Amino acid sequence: MVSAASASPPSTERPHGPGPRLDGQLHPAGRWLFLVVLVGALGYAGASVVSDTAEVGETLATGVFLFLGLALLIALGFEFVNGFHDTANAVATVIYTHAMPAPLAVVWSGFFNFLGVLTSSGAVAYTIVTLLPVDLILHVGSLGGFAMIFALLLAAVIWNLATWAAGLPNSSSHALIGSVLGVGLANQLLARGLSGTSGVDWHQAKNVFLSLLVSPLVGFAGALILMLVMKRFFRDPKLYREPPTDAPPPRGIRALLVFTCTAVSFAHGSNDGQKGMGLIMLILIGCAPTAYALNRTVPSSATPAYVAQARAAQATFAAHAGTPPASLDAARATITQGLSVRRVNDPDVYGALAALSADVGQRIGSYGALSRVPAAATPNLRADMYLVLDASKQIVTDEGAKARFSAREIEQIKGYGGSLEQGTRYIPFWVKVTVAIALGLGTMVGWRRIVVTVGEKIGQTHLTYGMGASAELMAASTILLADRFGMPVSTTHVLTSGVAGAAVGNGAGLQWRTLRNMALAWVMTLPAAMLLAGGLYWALTAILRVATAA
């Protein structure tokens, strides 16, 4: 996410006066280390792909491997840009209160961004993915699937860099989600027109919009309340007035500020680092389905329990089914249509789920483990598991379906969905590592121009110890809570809203020009990213069709 910056960004080479030094340069050895880590991460990603595909006997043609490499490079580039846009959100408080020198603060923040990514759950990654049209996810290796991935990534990166160059505050979360919605709408228009059903999952989009809207309000109100509580119980005036120039804060306050910087950095990594992971998995599934379409690390000892769950789910669905489907293809079509229009509480859908659950359970039971599924059978098996999983998730949240099924049956469907999720929605460790490195390295560049905005241009007074601590504590708590529920949020908007709330709580006014620019970017990003991604998807689809026909 892009951190707040004013429309006319301040010079990065500011004369040293009130405020921190922002003109320090990284040691030359640091630049070489940066380059070595960057090259090493890219080499690690390439070696991991080669190793994973060789392990399952999948040979990638040179063209496919180069295509995969380009897609991964763009995806990691998105996370790198995300990192350098968000640096000031975590480090501005420690830099502006002189708790840490700027170079150390940036490296410190980058390291804890790295740790946050490594320990993330992956739930946010698949929240983003499920916004995409069902048909594109199921056929991600098709021309439309590849056009989708490149349109998403390019639109998000282009918009982020454009707003960065213009000095507008922006959010990478908004840019990526807008790109997803743009591709979904373009796919809907190209496939079936405005009344078609292969577009955006608007129910899921509504939940995402809600989290993006509510989280800054929570950040503002929470930081305001926390600031008032601090003033009530901690009366040391040093907490609430401008820090002295070049004088570090008292030891206890300094420890608190370093802790809050660490917490925001870790929380940012745990949430934002996931936003590219789901797209990277789609890239891998499309280019190397045998290696990545199924979680082949699930042990064979789990197979009997899975088969038993599939049989139990089959019986549950069959008990509420209408006319059985004529074939498995008919069952797939019925479920896909139900998912597209979000109408799964239907006897025909239950009949289709019973048939497909029986077939999936029988196939996995015959193979003995997901690791033994043949290459030729992998894409179809994953698609069937994905259909049953997403339908099951909708059923357990649908009020009509919950009234139809007993509580025991709902729990049974949830358990079956959990097993399906374990087999299809996973993130290899090397993907987490490379995304963590990209985000962490990105955190270490481009930070100077936006630190001043967070430190000086939100409230009408200089950032104080109390304001920084309360804003960052609230931001870290909000982001980690959103990560727990698998909801994407904007670190930029949560933390800058927290700074605004803390400023109000400290009795300072707000600089409305900065807040107006932030609100303008919030409003502009979604439609702009949608238009950009939709146009790119249309153009790439047309180009790929012409290229394959030639």
CORDA-V707989 format. One record per run of one state. SS is the DSSP state (A for helix, B for strand, O for the rest). FROM is the first residue (numbers start at 0). TO is the last residue. If there is no record, write none. Layout:
# CORDA-V707989
ss	from	to
SS	FROM	TO
SS	FROM	TO
This chain:
# CORDA-V707989
ss	from	to
O	0	26
A	27	54
O	55	60
A	61	95
O	96	100
A	101	117
O	118	121
A	122	128
O	129	132
A	133	137
O	138	141
A	142	165
O	166	170
A	171	190
O	191	200
A	201	232
O	233	235
A	236	239
O	240	240
B	241	241
O	242	249
A	250	271
O	272	275
A	276	286
O	287	287
A	288	291
O	292	298
A	299	318
O	319	326
A	327	340
O	341	345
A	346	366
O	367	368
A	369	371
O	372	373
A	374	394
O	395	397
A	398	403
O	404	405
A	406	423
O	424	427
A	428	442
O	443	446
A	447	455
O	456	457
B	458	458
O	459	462
B	463	463
A	464	483
O	484	489
A	490	504
O	505	508
B	509	509
O	510	510
A	511	548
O	549	549
